[in-house]
């Protein structure tokens, strides 16, 4: 099922953004074959909790073994997409770089996921989400007035600036390959994607409508009507009443008198009033007060919470005993699904290689080029 049904993807296993991108491709219906190291890579828990590995089968190949590299080439020869997240040059040294793969499959879309990109002064240096956000300027934007930048976990860099841009690039290149018969390399760099995400604010800064100082603007907690407030029991609610009609409803629902918000000189007093008001009730009481209103107030909930709206849409699901987010976006004609649970490295070596037409599996297992777990 899914709009990518029939598309075949080879994933050379990595961590973070590349696996998340391949998870999305699998949920969209592609047959994604994950090539793991025999012992697996960096893990944050038992395999069944590595949710970014869900939806695809795992083959364990020792890429230091020439026979294993030959298998990757044979898989690439029949694939539509290959995704790797190595440092620049590693795939070439292994013999499975773009030139190697395009020589046997000119229509292959070759997706490359890195932090710094395939070239530039930092291309060969190590880094993580926080570093790419820092250099791109995105990290500078996040935080309260007078305080340091705040780290948004690894959601903004790895997954928004990285995985989603890789998926967009792969899908666009697939469309072109279907028209022209020619594949190409997709160079997805987290630093590029993170910078691209700041486009609206770059324009606002150029127009003089956004200040460089954190926490002083409309959307970065500078405005008291776009912020989070503590409730009576120490939880929080989020307020996003930007439009005048929504703000008017906010004030009416709170039952307060407030200074004119159109004059920023009144913002400190307005913030004080809102802070004191929200402290008077619990989060649940405020949620009930603003239920079905247009005041743009919502409870700040923990991960995978049972909010009635999320329950109605099935946003979170129980799958193989683990609560997790359902695939997104949704399709009217080609519905997506979670598919397989996360696999152990090498769990499907014999099964998957057989299905992909590899016939010398016994020899590969005997020599250690492949491992069945």
ZALUMVEX-297290 format. One record per residue (C-alpha): residue number from 1; y, x, z. Coordinates in pm, whole numbers, padded with zeros to 5 digits. Each point is the difference from the previous one (the first is absolute). Example, Ala and Ser with C-alpha at 12.3 -4.5 7.8 and 13.67 -1.06 7.14 Angstrom:
! residues 2
1	-00450	01230	00780
2	00344	00137	-00066
! end
This chain:
! residues 373
1	00000	00000	00000
2	00364	00100	-00028
3	00229	00077	-00295
4	-00135	00357	-00035
5	-00363	-00107	-00040
6	-00168	00237	-00245
7	00232	00294	00075
8	-00189	00309	00122
9	00167	00245	00237
10	-00117	00337	00132
11	00166	00094	00330
12	-00015	00360	00122
13	00023	-00069	00371
14	00309	00097	00195
15	00193	-00139	00294
16	00282	-00248	00043
17	00180	-00125	-00311
18	-00262	00072	-00269
19	-00279	-00190	00183
20	00236	-00292	00067
21	00090	-00014	-00369
22	-00369	00001	-00096
23	-00067	-00269	00261
24	00258	-00216	-00178
25	-00152	00070	-00342
26	-00341	-00102	00135
27	00141	-00320	00150
28	00159	-00078	-00336
29	-00348	00004	-00147
30	-00053	00355	-00124
31	-00335	00175	00050
32	00120	00299	00205
33	-00248	00280	00064
34	00111	00223	00288
35	-00113	00363	-00019
36	-00022	00132	00357
37	-00078	00342	00137
38	-00357	00013	00134
39	00126	00005	00360
40	00297	-00228	-00063
41	00364	00091	00054
42	00261	-00056	00269
43	-00078	-00326	00180
44	00179	-00204	00265
45	-00315	-00161	00134
46	-00351	-00113	-00099
47	-00041	-00080	-00373
48	-00004	-00377	00057
49	00357	00019	00133
50	00140	00207	-00287
51	00132	-00315	-00162
52	00183	00179	-00282
53	-00347	00095	-00129
54	-00112	-00361	-00034
55	-00098	-00164	-00325
56	-00184	00286	-00170
57	-00318	00204	00002
58	-00022	00362	00110
59	-00176	00285	-00178
60	-00016	00337	00178
61	00042	00299	-00233
62	00055	00364	00093
63	00282	00090	-00238
64	-00065	00371	00061
65	-00327	-00049	-00189
66	00025	00025	-00382
67	-00250	-00284	-00044
68	00220	-00228	00211
69	00303	00081	-00215
70	-00209	-00087	-00303
71	-00076	-00338	00156
72	00371	-00068	00058
73	00066	00079	-00366
74	-00278	-00234	-00110
75	00144	-00274	00218
76	00350	00065	-00132
77	-00133	-00026	-00354
78	-00076	-00369	00053
79	00281	-00087	00242
80	00333	-00165	-00072
81	00176	00169	00293
82	-00047	00311	00212
83	00200	00041	00323
84	00037	00323	00197
85	00219	00103	00292
86	-00045	00377	00005
87	00281	00253	00012
88	00127	00089	-00349
89	-00243	00228	-00183
90	-00308	-00071	00213
91	-00156	-00245	-00246
92	00063	00248	-00283
93	-00171	00279	00195
94	-00297	-00227	00061
95	-00022	-00079	-00371
96	00089	-00369	00026
97	00372	00014	-00073
98	00173	-00216	-00261
99	-00071	00231	-00293
100	-00369	00025	00092
101	-00034	-00376	00032
102	00212	-00093	-00304
103	-00208	00235	-00214
104	-00299	-00229	00060
105	00186	-00330	00042
106	00341	-00016	-00173
107	00067	-00355	00123
108	-00040	00091	00369
109	00289	-00082	00235
110	00020	00296	00237
111	00175	-00096	00327
112	00130	00278	00222
113	00119	-00072	00355
114	00197	00268	00185
115	00285	00022	00245
116	00229	00236	-00189
117	-00118	-00062	-00358
118	-00167	00226	-00255
119	00297	00237	-00034
120	00311	00115	00184
121	00060	00263	00270
122	-00198	-00190	00266
123	-00293	-00108	-00220
124	-00245	00248	00155
125	00108	-00044	00362
126	-00156	-00226	00261
127	00176	-00313	00118
128	-00049	-00345	00142
129	00160	-00341	-00029
130	00279	00089	00244
131	00099	00308	-00203
132	00022	-00186	-00331
133	00209	-00274	00162
134	00225	00264	00152
135	00077	00177	-00328
136	00036	-00322	-00202
137	00271	-00132	00233
138	-00203	-00306	00096
139	-00062	00121	00357
140	00371	00058	00055
141	00063	-00371	-00051
142	-00222	-00121	00284
143	00124	-00007	00357
144	00264	-00130	00236
145	00361	00107	00021
146	00037	00331	00179
147	-00375	00057	00011
148	-00247	00212	-00198
149	-00189	-00121	-00307
150	-00294	-00225	00090
151	-00343	00054	-00157
152	-00148	-00317	-00160
153	-00363	00113	00059
154	-00133	00105	-00342
155	00066	-00334	-00167
156	00317	00085	-00191
157	-00104	00337	-00144
158	-00377	00013	-00043
159	-00058	-00361	-00098
160	00330	-00136	-00137
161	00137	00317	-00161
162	-00344	00136	-00084
163	-00288	-00244	-00047
164	00196	-00286	-00154
165	00172	00228	-00252
166	-00334	00149	-00097
167	-00144	-00349	-00054
168	00301	-00105	-00209
169	-00028	00317	-00206
170	-00373	-00038	-00056
171	00035	-00364	-00107
172	00283	00084	-00240
173	-00194	00291	-00148
174	-00310	-00219	-00036
175	00207	-00252	-00197
176	00125	00276	-00229
177	-00349	00145	-00045
178	-00131	-00340	-00107
179	00269	-00012	-00270
180	-00009	00360	-00120
181	-00343	00129	00102
182	00171	00294	00170
183	-00014	00072	00370
184	00259	00194	00193
185	00073	00162	00335
186	00170	-00206	00272
187	00186	00237	00233
188	00061	-00209	00314
189	00189	00191	00270
190	00086	-00151	00337
191	00339	00175	00001
192	00086	-00165	-00335
193	-00119	-00345	00104
194	00180	00019	00333
195	00323	00099	-00174
196	-00046	-00281	-00253
197	-00030	-00251	00285
198	00356	00086	00107
199	00147	-00116	-00334
200	00184	-00305	00135
201	00156	00196	00283
202	00101	00285	-00233
203	00197	-00257	-00198
204	00149	-00151	00314
205	00105	00347	00121
206	00165	00080	-00333
207	00189	-00330	00019
208	00121	00076	00353
209	-00208	-00281	00153
210	-00246	00218	00191
211	00089	00272	00250
212	-00195	00322	00046
213	00000	-00051	00377
214	-00324	-00166	00112
215	00015	-00329	00181
216	00345	-00097	-00125
217	-00090	-00213	-00303
218	-00107	-00354	-00075
219	-00376	00071	-00028
220	-00055	00291	00241
221	00078	-00173	00336
222	00373	00059	-00038
223	00058	-00373	-00028
224	-00097	-00194	00316
225	-00128	-00291	-00211
226	-00260	00233	-00162
227	-00180	00164	00290
228	-00274	-00041	00258
229	00056	-00138	00350
230	-00203	00021	00319
231	-00129	-00322	00154
232	-00055	-00097	00364
233	-00345	00158	00033
234	00083	00323	-00183
235	-00113	-00102	-00350
236	00232	-00029	-00299
237	00126	-00231	-00273
238	00142	00101	-00339
239	00326	-00155	-00118
240	00096	00012	-00369
241	00272	-00264	-00028
242	00204	00159	-00279
243	00115	-00302	-00202
244	00275	-00210	00167
245	-00206	-00320	00003
246	-00293	00176	00163
247	00230	00164	00253
248	00156	-00336	00085
249	-00347	-00140	00067
250	-00079	00301	00220
251	00306	-00061	00217
252	-00072	-00373	00016
253	-00363	00053	00104
254	00106	00250	00265
255	00259	-00245	00133
256	00268	00265	00044
257	00358	00070	-00090
258	00038	00320	-00198
259	00294	00206	-00129
260	00076	00008	-00373
261	-00271	00220	-00155
262	00208	00066	-00312
263	00213	00247	00195
264	-00211	00309	00083
265	00230	00059	00296
266	-00175	-00298	00161
267	-00351	00136	-00052
268	-00032	00173	00342
269	00089	-00325	00176
270	-00232	-00202	-00225
271	-00285	00242	00069
272	00060	-00034	00373
273	-00015	-00380	-00023
274	-00320	00004	-00208
275	-00164	00255	00230
276	00073	-00203	00312
277	-00109	-00324	-00164
278	-00336	00119	-00129
279	-00083	00143	00342
280	00008	-00351	00145
281	-00328	-00119	-00157
282	-00340	00139	-00093
283	-00101	00092	-00353
284	-00224	-00306	-00021
285	00283	-00228	00109
286	00234	00145	-00261
287	-00272	-00031	-00265
288	-00027	-00369	00083
289	00378	-00041	-00007
290	00026	00152	-00347
291	-00319	-00149	-00143
292	00068	-00152	-00346
293	00367	00105	00013
294	00202	00201	-00252
295	00157	00222	00263
296	-00217	00294	-00110
297	-00141	00075	00345
298	-00360	00117	00041
299	-00210	00140	00286
300	-00083	00371	-00023
301	-00380	-00015	00015
302	-00266	00271	00037
303	-00235	00100	-00280
304	-00218	-00277	-00149
305	00142	-00272	00226
306	-00103	-00365	-00035
307	00334	-00138	-00109
308	-00047	-00356	-00134
309	00147	00089	-00339
310	-00231	00300	-00042
311	-00298	-00207	00111
312	00084	-00271	-00255
313	00021	00256	-00282
314	-00300	00206	00113
315	00216	00312	00009
316	-00241	00164	00246
317	-00376	-00042	-00020
318	-00313	00104	00189
319	-00220	00203	-00232
320	-00317	00170	00119
321	00118	-00034	00359
322	00339	00166	-00059
323	00331	-00186	-00011
324	00202	00114	-00300
325	00263	-00104	-00251
326	-00114	-00203	-00299
327	00075	00130	-00352
328	00350	-00050	-00139
329	00149	-00126	-00224
330	-00187	-00320	-00089
331	-00100	-00121	-00345
332	-00047	-00358	-00116
333	-00262	00072	-00265
334	-00172	00323	00103
335	-00026	-00003	00381
336	-00048	00328	00183
337	-00232	00083	00288
338	-00062	00268	00261
339	-00334	00088	-00155
340	-00219	00258	00170
341	00066	00128	00351
342	00102	00367	00033
343	-00289	00223	-00099
344	-00146	00305	00166
345	00058	00311	-00215
346	-00291	00011	-00242
347	-00136	-00339	00097
348	-00040	-00111	-00363
349	-00067	00331	-00175
350	-00327	-00094	-00166
351	00088	-00365	-00061
352	00344	00059	-00147
353	-00086	00303	-00214
354	-00293	-00191	-00145
355	00225	-00291	-00087
356	00249	00236	-00165
357	-00277	00144	-00217
358	-00065	00332	00174
359	-00370	00074	-00048
360	-00056	00339	00168
361	00064	-00123	00354
362	-00316	00153	00150
363	00102	00345	-00124
364	00351	-00047	00137
365	-00136	-00098	00341
366	-00251	00286	00007
367	00264	00264	-00075
368	00254	-00144	00244
369	00249	-00081	-00271
370	-00031	-00362	00117
371	-00088	-00147	00339
372	-00141	-00343	00087
373	00091	-00120	00351
! end
